[in-house]
Amino acid sequence: MKNMKNTTNMKNPVKFMNKRGGPIFIYHVYDNSYMRIDLLDSSESSLHNIPYHSHIVIKDVILINDDIIPSETIIEMKLNKNHICIN
């Protein structure tokens, strides 16, 4: 994973505001792999250690029994700001 070395010692706080009414998954994309950063409920949260210009994917979730499963992709972007509002 060639981009992994860029993520060490990063303190870039990114504020996510989830207005969708349900939880969402946030992933960081490395090469061809997704690393789950967090599961956010309907709220605001600041996440740390996300490098600037990272490839971020935000997915909706579905509930199957007690399991939370990632569903459709809501946003896929290169992170170039420190505040993201998800509607």
One Martini backbone bead per residue (centre of mass of N, CA, C, O) as a GRO file, in nm:
protein
   87
    1MET     BB    1   0.082   0.046   0.031
    2LYS     BB    2   0.180   0.349  -0.077
    3ASN     BB    3  -0.018   0.559   0.104
    4MET     BB    4   0.031   0.494   0.411
    5LYS     BB    5   0.275   0.689   0.489
    6ASN     BB    6   0.084   0.959   0.477
    7THR     BB    7  -0.082   0.887   0.766
    8THR     BB    8   0.129   0.965   0.954
    9ASN     BB    9   0.093   1.208   1.188
   10MET     BB   10  -0.207   1.300   1.162
   11LYS     BB   11  -0.427   1.612   1.241
   12ASN     BB   12  -0.682   1.621   1.046
   13PRO     BB   13  -0.971   1.770   1.099
   14VAL     BB   14  -1.305   1.641   1.032
   15LYS     BB   15  -1.629   1.762   0.975
   16PHE     BB   16  -1.926   1.580   1.023
   17MET     BB   17  -2.264   1.614   0.880
   18ASN     BB   18  -2.554   1.423   0.957
   19LYS     BB   19  -2.881   1.456   0.767
   20ARG     BB   20  -3.025   1.162   0.695
   21GLY     BB   21  -3.139   0.991   0.971
   22GLY     BB   22  -2.886   0.799   0.957
   23PRO     BB   23  -2.644   0.597   0.921
   24ILE     BB   24  -2.285   0.604   0.834
   25PHE     BB   25  -2.016   0.532   0.628
   26ILE     BB   26  -1.653   0.571   0.652
   27TYR     BB   27  -1.401   0.575   0.397
   28HIS     BB   28  -1.069   0.473   0.313
   29VAL     BB   29  -0.872   0.478   0.021
   30TYR     BB   30  -0.647   0.208  -0.073
   31ASP     BB   31  -0.612   0.170  -0.366
   32ASN     BB   32  -0.832  -0.124  -0.352
   33SER     BB   33  -0.905  -0.037  -0.051
   34TYR     BB   34  -1.114  -0.043   0.238
   35MET     BB   35  -1.124   0.177   0.525
   36ARG     BB   36  -1.276   0.200   0.814
   37ILE     BB   37  -1.338   0.479   1.013
   38ASP     BB   38  -1.668   0.512   1.046
   39LEU     BB   39  -1.979   0.535   1.238
   40LEU     BB   40  -2.248   0.755   1.179
   41ASP     BB   41  -2.476   0.923   1.310
   42SER     BB   42  -2.719   1.166   1.365
   43SER     BB   43  -2.462   1.398   1.339
   44GLU     BB   44  -2.176   1.534   1.483
   45SER     BB   45  -1.824   1.496   1.377
   46SER     BB   46  -1.482   1.461   1.460
   47LEU     BB   47  -1.215   1.359   1.260
   48HIS     BB   48  -0.903   1.213   1.275
   49ASN     BB   49  -0.643   1.135   1.064
   50ILE     BB   50  -0.708   1.283   0.780
   51PRO     BB   51  -0.577   1.326   0.496
   52TYR     BB   52  -0.509   1.533   0.269
   53HIS     BB   53  -0.637   1.409  -0.032
   54SER     BB   54  -0.816   1.190   0.030
   55HIS     BB   55  -0.996   0.898  -0.031
   56ILE     BB   56  -1.350   0.921   0.000
   57VAL     BB   57  -1.619   0.713   0.135
   58ILE     BB   58  -1.981   0.732   0.144
   59LYS     BB   59  -2.221   0.521   0.312
   60ASP     BB   60  -2.495   0.367   0.333
   61VAL     BB   61  -2.738   0.190   0.533
   62ILE     BB   62  -2.842  -0.137   0.641
   63LEU     BB   63  -3.081  -0.336   0.817
   64ILE     BB   64  -3.007  -0.675   0.938
   65ASN     BB   65  -3.137  -0.709   1.197
   66ASP     BB   66  -2.831  -0.645   1.381
   67ASP     BB   67  -2.705  -0.556   1.110
   68ILE     BB   68  -2.461  -0.344   0.955
   69ILE     BB   69  -2.483  -0.250   0.611
   70PRO     BB   70  -2.348  -0.157   0.334
   71SER     BB   71  -2.440   0.043   0.064
   72GLU     BB   72  -2.473   0.302  -0.097
   73THR     BB   73  -2.319   0.560  -0.255
   74ILE     BB   74  -2.300   0.902  -0.180
   75ILE     BB   75  -1.980   0.968  -0.155
   76GLU     BB   76  -1.698   1.058  -0.376
   77MET     BB   77  -1.371   1.183  -0.267
   78LYS     BB   78  -1.146   1.437  -0.237
   79LEU     BB   79  -0.998   1.573   0.032
   80ASN     BB   80  -1.041   1.956   0.053
   81LYS     BB   81  -1.179   1.968   0.342
   82ASN     BB   82  -1.314   2.024   0.696
   83HIS     BB   83  -1.626   2.016   0.580
   84ILE     BB   84  -1.910   1.785   0.588
   85CYS     BB   85  -2.229   1.759   0.428
   86ILE     BB   86  -2.494   1.515   0.474
   87ASN     BB   87  -2.814   1.467   0.295
   0.00000   0.00000   0.00000
